[in-house]
Structures are given as structure tokens and as C-alpha cells.
């Protein structure tokens, strides 16, 4: 191969890797007559490093809905557009690839800055930016899995900025959550009776009586087992759709997609540490000063319904709801997107309009074998039809 040809080949490879990212227009069915929609990929200096937001709305006067992805490091920027684009008619939907994740994964980011304290600071800085840019007094916050840690901590520290909080696969106490995950996985392995599955847990438990999942490799092995057995995604096709959405996302260049996995790996290595395992919202967030919604997947083995229910009963808040998604595991927002959208539009959105009547404290029934199962205490005459 001649040098000129190799040069041309390399040139076009660079162009392909760095080809411009974009986001599709708002679907015509969501547009509003005479109102200009907004679809924007924006890179901002946040906490001293450049990070990416995706902002989509049919009307920039809509209340802001800010989504915090899971992981650590599992950027979910294209997923709300793919699964939950109905929200764009009613909210200004903002998704963020956190420092070191997805589009925000850069070798220029100092590894020591990828820590829980800095991510909390980044989250608050973005909220302030969104309030100022869209002239909104508050925003809605939703967190998924690891994002629920950032979400609760933000609500606890800055309730004045938040209309309401939605926790999807809520992490409550990281140590107890992981212990529960391991125990539920072990029980599932015994039910399957497969020697390979049982051997996984023999290695995790070792010679002792308790599991140690503070080790990242052990946690990843357990997570892979749960993925294969419906504890992360109840329906395997949901996982396939998630992968398809990321791989085909125009918001990610080819280079972004290549960097995605390295960002996930690095974020896990840097964030799966003592700070994360000291998270305990029974201790640190017994009361929240905003309305709270917990979405609990019936088959979730990462954030167990039992522990979510325990925290729900323990928590004091001006209004709280616990909603079971009966066909979901850990990813209810994407496994049952229509149900999530109706919850947001028909129930959560009201908090941006104080004159709207509220339902008060409520919960749906959780599985019958859950200790402390409680009955609905929705106000007479009210209902949450999407929770049935």
C-alpha cells in the first residue's frame, strides 16, 4: 500500500470518527402550532471540564425535566428520546452524560475529579444553568439507579430548586442494596439448579457466611448473572433495544460510541469505592422537602422492592408515592415507557402548577410476600390508573 493511499485512508477514518453528531427533530405529532421547538446537543464547561447535554422540547416554556443516568458511567443520553419522546410535548427534557461517561468521556478529565463529591457539584451546577437559561424557578429531577444517589443528595441539599423527585430503581443504602442483590441472586441460582450459576456464588461467598461485593470484579460478575436471569431487564428484548438505541444514536459520533465502553469501565473503577458504599439515606435523608415518587420494578434484583418499601415507609416528605411497575426489573422507565410517561404527565407534572389538586400520600400494592406490605391510602375519589 502506497504512502499517499495510507494517508488518504487515515484522513477519511479521522473524518468518520469525528463526523458531526446531531439529534432528530421533534416528532410532528408532539409539535405545537406557532411554537418553535428546541432540539440541541450542547457542550458546556461544568466543574472545569467540558460535558454534554441533550435538550429536547416542543416548547421552551415547558417545565424542565432533568434526568440523571445510572451506572456508574452508563450514559443514557439517547434513551429518553428513543423510549420516552412523548415527554417532549410537556417538558423540556434534559439528559446529561456525566463526567467521564458517554459523550462526556475524555482523556483530558483528571481521574481524581471523577468522584461522588464532584458529580454532586456538577449536578447542582447544571440545575442552576437550566433554571437560568429557561427562566424556571425549579426543575423536575429523575434519577435511575446510580443516578438516584445523586438525585436524593441534590434534593436533600437544594430542595428550593426542585418541583418533585422521581427515583427509578432507587438506591437506598448501597451496602444493604448490594447484600440484598447477592442474596436474591443466590436464591435464584439455587432455583435454576445450574452448577455454573451456583459456583458463581460459591466464589462470591468464599469460605465466609457473607458476600463481599465491594470488589468491582465480583460485582460485575454478579451483575452479568442477573442480566442473564431477568433481574436487570425483565424482558431480554428491552436490553436489545437499549443496545440498538445507543449504537444507532445520531447524538453519538462513531468515536463517541467507541469511547462509550472505556468511559463505563473507567467510571466504575473510580466510583465503585468506599464513598459510594457509605451512602445511607436512612441516616442521611430521613426527610425530603419535595414531593417524591419511587418506581419499583417487580422483578428488580438490583434495587430490591423490599428495601425500597422500607425506605418509603421510613421517609417523611410533603407528598410521597410508591409505584410498582409489574412488568419491569431495574429499568422501568425503558421497560414500560408508556406507563412512565403517563405517570410523569398525568401526575408528576402537576407540581409545576401549585393550584392543581394533589392526591396526597399513596402507594400501590407490592408483591404479597413483601414484609410490611401496605394498602393504598390514596385519597377517596382519587386514583393513579397507570399504577394498576
C-alpha positions as CSV (number, residue, x, y, z in Angstrom):
1,X,0.0,0.0,0.0
2,X,1.5,3.4,-1.0
3,X,2.1,6.1,1.5
4,X,-0.4,8.5,-0.2
5,X,-3.1,5.9,-0.1
6,X,-2.5,5.2,3.6
7,X,-2.6,9.0,4.2
8,X,-5.9,9.3,2.4
9,X,-7.3,6.3,4.2
10,X,-6.3,7.6,7.6
11,X,-7.7,11.1,6.7
12,X,-11.1,9.7,5.9
13,X,-11.0,7.5,9.0
14,X,-10.5,10.5,11.2
15,X,-13.3,12.3,9.4
16,X,-15.6,9.3,10.0
17,X,-14.7,9.1,13.7
18,X,-15.3,12.8,14.3
19,X,-18.3,13.2,12.0
20,X,-20.8,15.7,13.4
21,X,-23.4,14.4,16.0
22,X,-27.0,15.6,15.8
23,X,-30.4,14.9,17.3
24,X,-33.6,14.4,15.2
25,X,-36.4,17.0,15.0
26,X,-39.2,16.8,17.5
27,X,-41.8,14.4,16.1
28,X,-44.6,16.2,14.3
29,X,-47.2,14.7,16.5
30,X,-45.7,16.5,19.5
31,X,-45.2,19.9,17.9
32,X,-47.4,22.9,18.9
33,X,-48.8,25.3,16.4
34,X,-46.9,28.5,16.1
35,X,-44.3,27.4,18.7
36,X,-40.7,26.8,17.7
37,X,-39.4,23.5,19.3
38,X,-35.8,23.1,20.6
39,X,-33.5,20.2,19.8
40,X,-30.0,20.8,20.9
41,X,-26.8,19.0,21.7
42,X,-24.7,21.3,23.8
43,X,-21.2,21.1,25.3
44,X,-20.7,23.1,28.5
45,X,-17.9,23.8,30.9
46,X,-19.2,22.1,34.1
47,X,-16.9,21.9,37.1
48,X,-14.0,22.9,35.0
49,X,-14.4,20.3,32.3
50,X,-16.5,20.1,29.1
51,X,-19.6,17.9,29.4
52,X,-22.6,17.3,27.1
53,X,-26.3,17.8,27.5
54,X,-29.1,16.9,25.1
55,X,-32.1,19.3,25.4
56,X,-35.4,18.5,23.6
57,X,-38.8,20.1,23.9
58,X,-41.8,21.2,21.8
59,X,-42.0,24.4,23.8
60,X,-39.1,26.0,25.7
61,X,-41.7,27.3,28.3
62,X,-42.3,23.8,29.4
63,X,-41.1,22.8,32.9
64,X,-37.6,21.3,32.8
65,X,-37.2,17.6,33.4
66,X,-33.6,16.7,34.2
67,X,-32.6,13.0,34.0
68,X,-29.6,11.5,35.9
69,X,-28.4,8.3,34.3
70,X,-27.2,5.1,36.1
71,X,-24.0,3.1,36.1
72,X,-21.7,4.4,37.4
73,X,-20.8,5.6,33.9
74,X,-23.7,4.2,31.9
75,X,-24.5,7.2,29.7
76,X,-28.2,7.1,28.7
77,X,-28.4,10.3,26.6
78,X,-30.3,8.8,23.5
79,X,-32.6,6.6,25.5
80,X,-35.3,9.0,26.6
81,X,-35.6,10.3,23.1
82,X,-35.9,6.7,21.9
83,X,-38.3,5.4,24.5
84,X,-40.0,8.4,26.1
85,X,-40.2,11.1,23.5
86,X,-43.9,11.7,24.4
87,X,-42.5,13.7,27.4
88,X,-41.1,16.3,25.0
89,X,-44.6,17.7,24.4
90,X,-45.0,18.6,28.1
91,X,-41.4,19.0,29.5
92,X,-38.1,20.4,28.4
93,X,-36.3,17.1,28.6
94,X,-32.6,17.3,29.5
95,X,-30.3,14.3,29.6
96,X,-26.7,14.6,30.7
97,X,-23.8,12.2,30.1
98,X,-22.0,12.6,33.4
99,X,-18.3,13.5,33.8
100,X,-16.3,10.6,32.3
101,X,-19.4,8.8,30.7
102,X,-20.7,8.6,27.2
103,X,-20.1,11.8,25.2
104,X,-18.5,13.4,28.3
105,X,-15.8,10.8,28.4
106,X,-12.5,12.5,27.7
107,X,-8.9,11.6,28.5
108,X,-8.5,15.3,29.4
109,X,-10.7,14.8,32.5
110,X,-8.4,14.2,35.5
111,X,-9.2,10.8,37.0
112,X,-9.1,12.2,40.6
113,X,-12.0,14.5,39.6
114,X,-14.4,11.6,38.8
115,X,-15.7,11.2,42.3
116,X,-19.1,11.4,44.1
117,X,-18.5,14.9,45.5
118,X,-17.6,16.3,42.1
119,X,-20.6,14.7,40.4
120,X,-22.9,16.2,43.1
121,X,-21.4,19.6,42.4
122,X,-21.7,19.1,38.6
123,X,-25.4,18.2,39.1
124,X,-26.1,21.3,41.1
125,X,-24.3,23.5,38.5
126,X,-26.4,22.1,35.7
127,X,-29.6,22.7,37.6
128,X,-28.6,26.3,38.1
129,X,-27.8,26.6,34.4
130,X,-31.2,25.2,33.3
131,X,-33.1,27.4,35.7
132,X,-31.4,30.5,34.4
133,X,-31.5,29.6,30.7
134,X,-35.2,28.6,30.7
135,X,-36.3,31.2,33.3
136,X,-37.7,28.5,35.5
137,X,-38.0,28.8,39.3
138,X,-37.4,25.0,39.8
139,X,-36.9,21.8,37.8
140,X,-38.1,18.2,38.0
141,X,-35.4,15.6,38.8
142,X,-35.4,11.9,37.9
143,X,-32.6,9.5,38.7
144,X,-32.1,6.0,37.5
145,X,-30.0,3.5,39.7
146,X,-26.7,5.2,40.4
147,X,-28.4,8.5,39.3
148,X,-30.8,8.1,42.3
149,X,-27.8,8.6,44.6
150,X,-27.1,12.0,43.0
151,X,-30.8,12.8,42.9
152,X,-31.5,12.3,46.6
153,X,-28.4,14.1,47.6
154,X,-29.3,17.0,45.4
155,X,-32.9,17.2,46.8
156,X,-31.6,17.0,50.3
157,X,-29.2,19.8,49.9
158,X,-31.1,22.1,47.5
159,X,-34.9,21.4,47.8
160,X,-35.6,25.0,46.8
161,X,-34.6,24.1,43.2
162,X,-36.8,21.0,42.8
163,X,-40.5,20.7,42.0
164,X,-40.5,16.9,42.6
165,X,-38.2,14.0,42.6
166,X,-38.6,10.6,40.8
167,X,-36.4,7.7,41.8
168,X,-36.3,4.7,39.3
169,X,-34.6,1.7,40.8
170,X,-33.9,3.7,43.9
171,X,-30.6,3.0,45.7
172,X,-31.3,3.5,49.5
173,X,-28.3,2.1,51.3
174,X,-25.5,0.9,49.0
175,X,-24.2,-1.8,51.3
176,X,-27.6,-3.2,52.1
177,X,-28.7,-2.9,48.4
178,X,-25.7,-5.0,47.3
179,X,-26.1,-7.5,50.0
180,X,-29.7,-7.9,49.0
181,X,-28.8,-8.3,45.4
182,X,-26.3,-11.0,46.2
183,X,-28.8,-12.9,48.4
184,X,-31.6,-12.7,45.8
185,X,-29.1,-13.8,43.1
186,X,-28.0,-16.7,45.2
187,X,-31.6,-17.8,45.8
188,X,-32.2,-17.5,42.0
189,X,-29.2,-19.6,41.3
190,X,-30.4,-22.3,43.6
191,X,-33.8,-22.3,41.9
192,X,-32.2,-22.8,38.5
193,X,-30.1,-25.6,39.8
194,X,-27.3,-24.9,37.3
195,X,-23.9,-25.8,38.6
196,X,-22.3,-22.9,36.8
197,X,-24.7,-20.4,38.5
198,X,-24.2,-21.9,41.9
199,X,-20.4,-21.9,41.5
200,X,-20.6,-18.1,40.9
201,X,-22.0,-17.6,44.3
202,X,-19.6,-20.1,45.9
203,X,-16.8,-17.8,44.7
204,X,-18.6,-14.7,45.9
205,X,-19.3,-16.0,49.4
206,X,-16.0,-17.8,49.6
207,X,-15.5,-19.6,52.9
208,X,-17.4,-17.0,54.9
209,X,-21.1,-16.6,55.6
210,X,-21.5,-13.2,53.9
211,X,-20.8,-11.9,50.5
212,X,-18.3,-9.2,49.6
213,X,-19.4,-7.2,46.6
214,X,-17.3,-4.2,47.3
215,X,-14.9,-5.8,44.9
216,X,-15.7,-4.4,41.4
217,X,-14.9,-7.7,39.5
218,X,-17.2,-9.6,41.9
219,X,-20.0,-7.0,41.4
220,X,-19.7,-7.2,37.6
221,X,-19.8,-11.0,37.7
222,X,-23.0,-10.8,39.8
223,X,-24.4,-8.1,37.5
224,X,-23.8,-10.3,34.4
225,X,-25.6,-13.2,36.1
226,X,-28.6,-11.0,37.0
227,X,-28.8,-9.7,33.4
228,X,-29.0,-13.2,32.1
229,X,-31.7,-14.1,34.6
230,X,-34.1,-11.2,34.3
231,X,-33.1,-9.2,37.4
232,X,-31.9,-6.1,35.5
233,X,-34.2,-6.3,32.4
234,X,-37.3,-8.4,32.9
235,X,-37.7,-8.8,29.1
236,X,-34.5,-9.6,27.3
237,X,-35.8,-7.7,24.2
238,X,-35.6,-4.5,26.3
239,X,-31.8,-4.9,26.6
240,X,-31.5,-5.5,22.9
241,X,-33.5,-2.3,22.3
242,X,-31.2,-0.4,24.7
243,X,-28.1,-1.5,22.8
244,X,-29.7,-0.7,19.4
245,X,-30.7,2.8,20.6
246,X,-27.1,3.5,21.7
247,X,-25.4,2.0,18.7
248,X,-27.7,3.9,16.2
249,X,-27.9,7.1,18.2
250,X,-27.1,10.1,15.9
251,X,-26.2,12.0,19.1
252,X,-23.1,9.8,19.4
253,X,-20.4,10.0,16.7
254,X,-18.6,6.8,15.9
255,X,-15.8,8.0,18.2
256,X,-18.3,8.6,21.0
257,X,-19.5,5.0,20.6
258,X,-16.0,3.6,20.7
259,X,-15.3,5.7,23.8
260,X,-18.5,4.6,25.5
261,X,-17.2,1.4,26.9
262,X,-13.9,2.9,28.1
263,X,-15.9,5.5,29.9
264,X,-18.1,2.9,31.5
265,X,-15.1,0.9,32.6
266,X,-13.2,4.0,34.0
267,X,-16.2,5.3,35.8
268,X,-16.9,2.0,37.5
269,X,-13.2,1.7,38.6
270,X,-13.2,5.2,40.0
271,X,-16.6,5.4,41.6
272,X,-17.2,1.9,42.9
273,X,-15.4,2.8,46.2
274,X,-15.8,3.5,49.9
275,X,-17.7,6.8,49.3
276,X,-20.4,5.0,47.3
277,X,-20.6,2.2,49.9
278,X,-21.2,4.7,52.7
279,X,-24.4,6.0,51.1
280,X,-27.2,5.5,53.6
281,X,-30.4,7.5,53.1
282,X,-32.0,6.1,56.2
283,X,-29.3,8.0,58.0
284,X,-28.7,11.0,55.7
285,X,-32.2,11.6,54.2
286,X,-34.9,10.7,56.6
287,X,-36.9,13.7,55.4
288,X,-37.1,15.3,51.9
289,X,-38.7,18.7,51.4
290,X,-40.2,18.0,48.0
291,X,-42.8,15.5,46.6
292,X,-41.2,12.1,46.0
293,X,-42.1,9.3,43.6
294,X,-40.4,5.9,43.7
295,X,-40.7,3.5,40.8
296,X,-40.0,-0.1,41.8
297,X,-39.8,-2.9,39.3
298,X,-41.5,-6.1,40.5
299,X,-38.5,-8.2,39.3
300,X,-35.7,-5.8,40.3
301,X,-32.8,-7.6,41.8
302,X,-30.5,-4.6,41.9
303,X,-32.7,-2.2,43.9
304,X,-34.9,-4.7,45.8
305,X,-38.6,-3.8,46.2
306,X,-38.4,-4.8,49.9
307,X,-35.7,-2.2,50.6
308,X,-37.5,0.5,48.6
309,X,-40.7,-0.2,50.5
310,X,-38.8,0.0,53.8
311,X,-37.3,3.4,52.9
312,X,-40.7,4.6,51.5
313,X,-42.3,3.8,54.9
314,X,-39.5,5.5,56.8
315,X,-39.3,8.6,54.7
316,X,-41.0,11.8,55.6
317,X,-42.0,14.1,52.7
318,X,-44.8,16.6,51.9
319,X,-46.1,14.0,49.4
320,X,-44.8,10.6,48.5
321,X,-45.8,7.8,46.1
322,X,-44.5,4.3,45.6
323,X,-45.4,2.9,42.2
324,X,-44.8,-0.7,41.2
325,X,-44.1,-1.5,37.5
326,X,-45.3,-5.0,37.3
327,X,-43.6,-5.9,34.0
328,X,-40.2,-4.4,34.8
329,X,-37.0,-5.2,36.7
330,X,-34.4,-2.5,37.2
331,X,-35.2,-0.3,34.2
332,X,-38.9,0.5,34.4
333,X,-38.5,3.8,32.6
334,X,-37.4,1.9,29.5
335,X,-39.2,-1.4,30.1
336,X,-42.6,0.2,30.5
337,X,-42.1,3.6,28.8
338,X,-45.8,4.4,28.3
339,X,-46.6,3.8,32.0
340,X,-43.7,6.0,33.0
341,X,-44.8,8.7,30.5
342,X,-48.3,8.7,31.9
343,X,-47.1,9.0,35.4
344,X,-45.0,12.0,34.6
345,X,-47.6,13.7,32.5
346,X,-50.8,12.9,34.5
347,X,-49.3,13.0,38.0
348,X,-45.9,14.5,38.4
349,X,-46.3,17.5,36.1
350,X,-49.0,19.0,38.4
351,X,-46.3,20.1,40.8
352,X,-45.2,22.8,38.4
353,X,-48.8,24.2,38.8
354,X,-49.5,24.7,42.5
355,X,-53.2,25.3,42.0
356,X,-53.7,21.7,40.9
357,X,-55.2,19.4,43.5
358,X,-52.8,16.8,44.8
359,X,-53.5,13.2,45.7
360,X,-51.5,13.0,49.0
361,X,-49.5,10.1,50.2
362,X,-50.1,6.9,48.2
363,X,-48.7,3.6,47.2
364,X,-49.6,0.6,45.1
365,X,-49.6,-2.9,46.5
366,X,-46.2,-4.6,46.2
367,X,-45.9,-8.4,45.9
368,X,-47.7,-10.4,48.6
369,X,-44.5,-11.9,50.1
370,X,-43.0,-8.4,50.8
371,X,-42.8,-7.9,54.6
372,X,-44.7,-4.8,55.7
373,X,-47.0,-4.7,52.7
374,X,-49.3,-1.7,52.9
375,X,-52.5,-0.9,51.3
376,X,-53.2,2.1,49.2
377,X,-54.0,5.3,51.1
378,X,-54.9,7.3,48.1
379,X,-57.5,10.0,49.0
380,X,-61.1,8.8,48.4
381,X,-62.2,9.6,44.8
382,X,-58.6,9.8,43.5
383,X,-56.7,7.2,41.5
384,X,-53.5,6.6,39.8
385,X,-54.7,4.4,36.9
386,X,-51.2,3.8,35.4
387,X,-50.2,2.0,38.6
388,X,-52.8,-0.7,38.5
